[in-house]
Structure formats: structure tokens, C-alpha cells
Amino acid sequence: MRSACSTVLLDALGVLRARGQDVLPFLQGQLSNDLTLLSPDRSLLAGYHNPQGRVIALLHLLQLAPDDLLLLLPRELIAPVIARLSKFLLRAKVKLADDSPQWRISGLLPPATAAGVERSDEAAAGDLLAALPASPDATARIAAAFAVRLAQEPARWLLVSPLSQPAPPGTRPAAETRIWQRLAVAAGEPQVYAATSEEFVAQMLNLDCLGAIAFDKGCYTGQEIIARAHYRGRVKRRLQRFVMRDARQLRPADAGTLSDGRAFEVVEAVVLADGRCEFLAVAPLAIGESAPGTAAATSIAGERFDAEALPLPYLLPS
């Protein structure tokens, strides 16, 4: 018998639905990725930025039809993003709406990743695995649901389903819900929340490394600053990965300093089973003894503790 795929409900995420005959050209002028690459078989990760190039929100875009898109982002940012985008609609034939009540967003993990789940029907689990898209950013329809491949290793998918539809056969809820967040942190995948909206320029969140910026497309909000950082110099502050040496907790927007004086701000964090915290933070690039794999002392609000810098699964531009 094959173990079932496991699902983690991502109820902090919501759906902004953008519809209308002008939706693609409108969003092409607002988001950092090239929307001509979006298709029913391919999703896009894109940033929505202010004129200073700072990230207002990160969006996963899915195409239901040529004039009908789903934009996935934290629910707490949907209303402010709609309000901001609406200022630029002018005569564009585009409708923006919070469609979150109509959808369920889950993280999907294959059996090998999800330890401790109950065993399921072998045929159903096998059919589901065979139907899932194989390459990052690829999208596939599974009954009424959309599956979006996020990472190559370990394999993970976003599963976006109409709320009225049951979960696909061959899935069961994960026994440990933090596994999704742990894998996202290990993969170096940033998220932007209300507390960190407009805090970081695109490259500080490694969006150029994650394929969320198209440097050869036309103008969009924040493009001048983002392009200047790309073409004129090395970005000195980048998203990096750390783990506490003792039992501590961090949240997005928490800030502190490394022992060598480098300031950092937390982007994403997860508490491990032993009480320690693994986290992504924007900080000046590590040098010397602060390189990945070595120890560094950190301080938050006057309290000192030890953290270890960990490697990311992708290379940062030199």
C-alpha cells in the first residue's frame, strides 16, 4: 500500500480574483514578472512594489482563462492591495475582488516527505502523484483543483480548490502542520505580511534568484529602482537563513543585530520541534566567521542568544 499524500491547510492565504479584457496588460504594468509567460499550464511568482521598489506583496498567479486570474497572497493584504491597484485602473476593463471565501488553499506533500500519515488507497495516491506537475511553476488541473509545483526538492505543491469541492482522493491532513512552513523556510522562500509590507526592495528578498522579476519586460511600478540595483551594483543586504541554538521564538518584522554589528529583520520564522526557531532574515551578506554553517551571536531587544547561519538551496549573485 502506498501512503497518502498529506495536505496542510494554508488558511492565512487568500485569493484576489482579477477579471476583465484588460487584466493582463493592466497587471503587466503593475507586477515585476512578465505576464506574457502566464498560461493555464504555468504559474508565476511576482512582486507588487511601490515606486521605491519595495515589496508591497508577493503574489502567485494562476490563469483560469485569458481574462480571469487568481492571485494568491496573505488574506491580510488583499484589501490594501485591491485599494492600491484600483487607483491605477482608470478606464481599464478590470474587476478586482476578494474571492477568498470561494477557495481552499492547501500545501500538498508527497508520501516520502510526510512522515506519520496514515496509509491510503494505493490506486488513488498513485493517480494523484501521476497527475501532479513535475517542474517548478508548472500548473495542472486535478478535477476542480489547481496544483502548482513550488520546489524541485523536496517536492511541494500548492493545491487551490473550490471550497465546495472535497479534497482529491489520495490525500489526508498532515499529522504535523508546521512541516509546510519548515520546508518553505529551508527553501529560502520569502513571504510578505502586513508587518513587513514595503520594508524590502525586491532583491533583498531574493526575488531575482526565485524567478519573480523579469528584467527584459517593459515598465512597471518600482521598475526603475529594481533595475538600477540589478545593473549598477551588488545588493548588499539579502535574505539569509538562520537557526537558533537555544529555544527562542521570532516573528516577521522582529529586528536585531549580529555580533559583528550587522542589522537584520525577520521575514519568516518557524518553531522547530525542540523549541528552537529557524528563520529567514534580511541582513548584510555574511563574511568571515559569519559565513553559512558557522556560529554567530545575535541580539534582539537587548537580549543575546546564539544563532547559526545555514545555507540556502540557491546561489546568491556575487
N, C-alpha and C positions, 0 to 999 in steps of 0.2 A: 504494500500500500504506500502511496505517495502522500507525504504530509501536505496539508493545505497551505496555500499562500496566506499570509497574515495581513490584516489591514489595521491601520491606526487612523482614527477619526481626527482630521485636522480642522476642528471647528473654529479655530482662530482665523482661518482663511475664508474669504468670501468671493463673490462673483460680481464684477461690474460688467454689464452687458452693453455693448456698443453696436448700434444698428443704423442702417441707412445707406443710401447710394454713395455718399461721400465719406464713409467711415474710414476706408483705407488711406486716401490722400490726407484726410484730416489728421489721423494718428501718425502718419508718416512725418508730418511736420511737428509732432509733439514728442515722440519717443526716440530713444537712442539707437534702436535696431532698425534694420531695413525690412519694412513690412511687405515688400515685393517677394520676400523669401517665405512668407507665411502661406501655408496651404492646409487642406484637410489632413495631410499626412505629416505635417511638420509644424511643431510649436515654436515659439520664440520667447526668449527671456529678454526683457528690455527695461531700461530705466526711464522714469519720468522725472525731469530735472527742472530746477528753477533757472533763471537767466544766469546765475553764477555757477552753473554746472553741478550744483549739489542735488543729491538724490532725494526727491520727494517720496517716491515709492518704487518698488520693484514689481514688475508685472510678468506673469506667464500668460501668453496669448494663445488662444485656441480659435480656430476658424470653424464655425458651424456651417456657414455659407459665405459666398464672396462679400456680402454686405451685412454679415452677422457674426460678431466676435464675442468671445468670453475672455475677460481679463481677470486673472486670479491674483489677489493681494490680500493683506490683512483686512479683516472687516472694519477695524477702527479707522482705516484710511480711506474707505470707499467714499464716504460723504465728502470729505475735503477734496479728494481727487476729482470727483464729479463737479463740485463747485468751481474748482480751478480750471478744469478743462472747458466748462461751459462758458467761461469768459471769452474764449477764443473761437467759439462756434460760428459767430456772425451769421452768415447765410448758409453755412454748410448744412446739408441734409443729414443730420446725425442725431440719434436719440441715445442718451446715456441714462442708465437706470441701475439701481442696486438690485440684482437678481438673486442675491444670496439665499432667500427663503425657498427658492425653487431647486437648489442643488445641494448635493452632499460631496464634500471633498475629503478624500482619504489618501493615506500613503499606503502603497502596496509593496510588500516584501516577498521574495521567493522563499520556498521552504528552507533552503540552506541557510538563509540569513536569520530566519525567525525561530529561534530555539524555544522549545517548550510549548508549541502549539499542538492541539490535538490533531490526529490523523483524519484525513477526509477521503472522500471518494476519489480513487486513483484516476479514473477517466476524466472527471470534472476538473481536477487540478491540472492534469496533463493538457487538456484542451485549453485551459486558461493560459498556461505558460506558453503554449504554442502560438496563441493569438496576440501576446504582448509584443510591442515593438522592441526591436533589438538594439537600435543605435540611439545615442543621446539626442534628445529633442524630437525624435520620431513620435508620431501620434497614431493610434489605432482605435477604431470603434469596436467595442465589445458589447453587443446588444445595444442598449441605450446609453452606455457609458463611454467615456473617453479615457484612454490610458496614455500617459505621456512618460516616456523614458527620461529620467533625470541624469543618472550616472552610469558609467560603464561598469565600474567595480567599486563597491558592491552594487549589484543591480537594484534599482529602486524606481518605482513609477508613482506618478500622481494619478489617482483614479477619480474622475469627475462624473458623477451620476445624477440624473434627475431624482429628486427627493422621493418621488412616488414609486421609484423602481427599487426592487430588492438588490442586495449585493450580488455580484456574479457568482455562480456556482464555483466551488473550489476555493473559497476564501473563508477565513474565520478571524475574529478580532484577535489582535496580538495580546499575548499574556503580559507583556511589559510595554507600556505605551511610550516610554521615553526613548525606546530604541530608534524611532524615526529621527528625533532631534539629535541624538548622539551621532547618527550616521551623517546628518546634514552638517554638523559641526566638523566632524572628521573629514568631510569632503570639501571643507572651506567654502560652503555656500552661505552667503550673507542673506539677511533679511532686514527690512527697514520697517520700523514701527513708529507710532506717533511720537515716542520719546526720542527717536533718532532721525526723524524726517528732517531733511535739509541740513543735516550735520556734515555729510561727507561728499566730496567730489567723487565722480564715478570711479576713477581709477583707485581711489582709496579703498573701495570695496572690491577691487579686483574684477570689475565688470568687463574690462578688456580681456582678461585671462579666461573669462567664462563665456565669451562669445555674445555678450549683451550690447556691444557697441559696434556699429558699422561706420568705419572711418571714411568710407568712399561714397556715402549717401549724401543727399542734399541737406539743407539746413534744418535744424530742429531746436527747440528751446534748450539753451545751455551748450549748444554745439561748439561755439567759439572757444569757451574755456576748456572743454574736454579735449578738443583738437589741439589746442595750444600745449596742454600738458603732455599730449602724446608725441607731438612733433618737435617740441622745443626743449624738452628736458626730462630727466628721470624723475618720477614721482617718489618723493622721499618718505611719505607715510603710506603704509599699505596694511591691508587686512592680514593678520597673522594668527596663529593658533597656539594656545597655551593650555596647561593643566595645572591645577593647584597641587601642592604637595601635602596639604592638610585639608581638613573638612571645612570648606567655605562655600558660600553661595554668592553669585553675581547675577545681575540683570542687565539687559540692554540699557545703555546710557550711563552706567556706572563708570567712573573715571578714576585714574590713579597714575602712579609713576613707577617706572622701573628703577632699580638701584643705581643705574648709570645716568639717571635724570631724564630718560625718555618718557614722555607722557603717553598714556593710552586711554582709549574709550571703548567699552564693551559694545559689540554689535549683536552677538548671540551667545547664549550660555546654556549649559545643561548640567544637572547634578548627576554624578555617577553613583553607582550602587554603593560605593564605600564612603559616600558623603563628600568627596572632592568635587570640584567643578572644572569642567573642560569648557573653554570659551574661545570665541573669535573676537579679536580686538584690533582696532586701527592704531598703529604705533609707527614711529620711525623704524626703518629697516634695521634688523639686528646686526651687530658687528661683534667681532671678537668672541668673548666668552658668552655672549647672548645669542649666538647662532643656534638654529634649531637643534634640539637634543641636549642642550646644556641648561644648567640651573640659573635662575635669575630671581632676585628678591624684588617683591613688589609692595606697594603701599597704597591703601585706599583709605581716605578719611583719617589719616594718621596711623592706621593700623598696618603693621608689616606682616607679610607672610611670604612663603616661598612658592614660586611657580616655575614650571619647566616649559620651555619653548618647544613646540612639536612641529614636524614638517607638514607642509600642505601637499596634496596629491598632484599639484600642478606647479609649473615653474613661474616665478615672477620675472618680469622683464628686468634685464640688468642695466 
